[in-house]
Amino acid sequence: MDSREGFWRKPANTVLFVISVLALGISLAALFRSDPVSMVSAQQSALTPNQKQALISMQDGFAAIAEAVEPSVVRIEAITRATESTAKADRGESSPEGTLVIPNPFDLFRQNPTIPQIPTPQGASTGSGLLVKVDGKTTYILTNNHVVDNANVIRVYLAGQDRNSVVGKLVGRDDKSDLAVISIRTPAGVTASTLPKLGDSSKIRVGQWAIAIGNPLGVGETLTVGVISATRRELNRVEGIRDYRDMIQTDASINPGNSGGPLVNIHGEVIGINTAIASSTRGSIGLGFAIPINAARAIMNEIIEHGAVVRGYLGVQTSNQNRVLDEDLKKFYGVQHGALVEMVNPDTPAAKAGIRPEDVIMFWNNQKIEDFDGLEAAVTGTPPGRQIPVKLMRNGKQVTVTVTTAKRPSESDLLASGGSGAVEPEEDNKESVLGGMGMTVSPLRPADAKALNIDENIKGVLVTKVDFGGPADMAGL
């Protein structure tokens, strides 16, 4: 009996298991029947012919842009005599000792990764450039100044010529805009008709396609695709030297070696010159910046024609937060527009003309000044030695002074003298983040107190930011 009972228990368990599986199968079948999407076959879920054609057309468009623009993109190697051996290592050539040195491609940025970086490798400076003009036997290449700065020898590698280079000649460079022009002997087959069209960067819109082309990390011609993420971006103290205004931001991948290469729209037109990235990882994280081609074209033409860019100079500064006056400051100073002067550099045209701190410049040579960017554009566009009437607001009264413009010094000289145009906050005026309270504060300056119409002798802090949902926000600050 015991053996028989054991014999019959086993089939009973099996039957129970089968019934359970059948019940589960029926339940799943009912579930799938109730959700037709889950039962769609692979063939049924395939793209429709129209969808396929749309993707193929887009793919063909990107391929056509590569075929049209990449032949005009070059790799540039700028070498100083002191770094010739380093340049060989960067190219994978043997050192004098015969050892092949493999560079670390991620050891390329300065030590502060939280600010925008110029993507330039250490040692020999390598970057990209764009063929922009053919004039008989001479072809001009537009690139970034930081690519060729201080170079004794400039080597240009044409598209598809990874090992054979031609010698480039520096035509001129402009430190302020970070642009430079070099020339080479016109290559065979290159004519004005083969060069990509320079577009109109004033017409770009956020969300439009953006294609970056260049030679990142020296791997060769590379095309990456993204969109226009933002326009009119400002980058301050990049590499501790340069300020960039009105930049195009894109998430198209930009890496070391892309500097000087083109940013292109979906029509294959150049809309910018790739210049810098912001990264916390020392690599591309989708925050790339390009100089708009409209600005680059004007600088390029002046360099080709005159060998340099000559700008006017005034000698006034303001803080970054006051480059555009908010409504409270406009009301306080009694103006509807203008550029606030917070500092006047000594022995400059502004100082000699009697311009003072807290003057608001409203008109430059009868041209309306909307903000500090507008003032800079008007001043730099005025040749040195011109006498210019300047209408300003001082203590509630309109005053007109006459300024004799000077030649703008180099950016490094301006930085050394503290006259670059931006007032740096003093150490005790810098913002402090009170993380536990969910807010950011800065010391209350006399100018802030005056603008807020409170006693200038009051000591305290100014709340500059409140985190949403934090303790300070919940308390009503």
C-alpha positions, 0 to 999 in steps of 0.5 A, a space after each residue: 500500500 505504501 508503495 502504491 500510495 507513493 506511486 499514485 501521489 506522483 501522478 496527482 502532483 503532476 496533474 495538479 502542476 499541469 492544471 496550474 500551468 494551463 490556468 496560467 496560460 489561459 490567464 496570460 492569453 486573456 491578458 494578451 487578448 485584452 492588450 492587442 499591442 502586446 501581440 503585434 508581430 515583428 512584421 506588423 511593428 516595422 516602420 511604414 514605407 513613409 517613415 522609412 523614407 523620411 529616415 533615409 532622407 535625413 540620413 542621406 542629408 547628413 551624408 551629403 553635408 559630410 561629402 560637401 563640407 569635409 573636404 574643406 576642413 583641415 587639421 592644423 598643427 601649430 608647433 613651437 621649437 620648444 615643443 617639437 618633440 612633444 608634437 612628435 609624441 602627439 602624432 605617435 612618432 618616435 622620440 629621440 630615444 626611439 620610444 613610442 610615446 602614446 599620449 593620454 587623450 583625456 589629459 587635455 584640459 586645465 585643472 579646473 573642469 567646472 568652467 568653459 574650456 578651450 579644447 586644445 591638447 597640451 604640447 603642440 597645439 592641434 585643431 581644425 580649420 576651414 578653407 574660406 577663400 580662394 584668391 588665385 594661388 593663395 587659399 585662406 583658412 579660418 581657425 581659432 587664435 588659441 590653435 595657432 597662438 605663439 606658433 613657430 611652424 604651422 602645418 596644415 593637413 588637407 582632408 584625406 592627407 593624414 601624413 602629408 602636410 603643407 606649410 601654413 603662413 599666419 596672415 593675422 590673428 585677433 586675440 579678442 575674438 579668438 580668431 585667426 587666418 592662415 594661408 596656404 598655396 591653393 591645393 589642386 582642385 580647390 576653387 571658390 565653388 568647392 568651398 562651403 557657403 558661409 550662412 547667416 547666423 542671425 537666422 538660427 533658432 534654438 532646436 535647429 540641426 547643428 553639425 560639428 565637423 573637425 579633427 577631434 583628438 587627431 583621429 581624422 575628419 569627424 562629423 557629429 550631429 546635435 541641435 542648437 541648444 541656445 544662442 547669445 551665450 556668454 562665457 567669462 574668463 575662459 582659461 582665465 583670459 578670454 570673455 566670449 559674447 553672443 556664442 552659439 551653444 550646441 550639444 553636437 559633440 565637440 572635443 579637443 581638436 575640434 577648435 576652429 572647425 565649422 558648425 554647419 546647419 542642415 543646408 550645409 551652410 557654415 553658421 559658426 566656428 567651434 571654439 570651446 566646451 564646458 565640462 566637468 568630465 574633461 570630455 564632451 558632455 554636450 555643452 559646446 560653443 561656437 563663434 557665430 559666423 557673422 561675427 567671424 566673417 567680419 573679423 576674417 575679412 579685416 584680417 585678410 585685408 589689413 593683417 589685423 583687427 584695429 578696435 577703438 578703446 574707452 576704458 570703462 568696466 561694469 560687473 557681469 550682473 549689470 551688463 544689462 540694467 534691470 528695471 529697478 536700476 533703470 528706475 534708480 538712475 532715471 534711464 530707460 536704456 544705457 550702460 552702467 559704468 562701475 569703474 573707470 580705468 586710469 589714463 584712458 580715454 574715459 578718464 581723460 573725458 571725465 567719465 565717472 563711476 555710476 555714470 550711465 552712458 545712453 548715446 555714443 556718437 548719437 547712437 542709442 546704447 541699450 546695454 553694456 554689450 551695445 556700448 562695447 560694440 559701438 566703441 570697438 567699431 570706432 577707429 582710434 583717434 576719433 572724437 566722439 560725443 557721449 551723452 550720459 546720465 549723472 546724478 539724474 542730469 544728462 551730461 555730454 562729454 567728448 571722448 577721443 578713442 584710443 587703440 584697444 590694447 591686447 587682451 593679455 595686456 588688458 587682463 594684466 592691467 585689470 581693464 578688460 571690461 568686467 569688474 571682478 568681485 572682491 574676495 569679500 563680495 563673492 557669493 556664499 551658498 548656504 546649502 542648509 538654508 537653501 539660499 545664496 547670499 552676498 555681502 551688501 555693498 553700498 551700491 546695492 543699498 543705494 539701489 534698494 533705497 536703504 541706508 548705505 551704512 547698514 551691514 548685512 547680506 543680500 539674498 541673491 538666490 532661493 532654492 525652490 522648496 528649501 527652508 528659505 523658500 518655505 520661510 517666505 524669503 
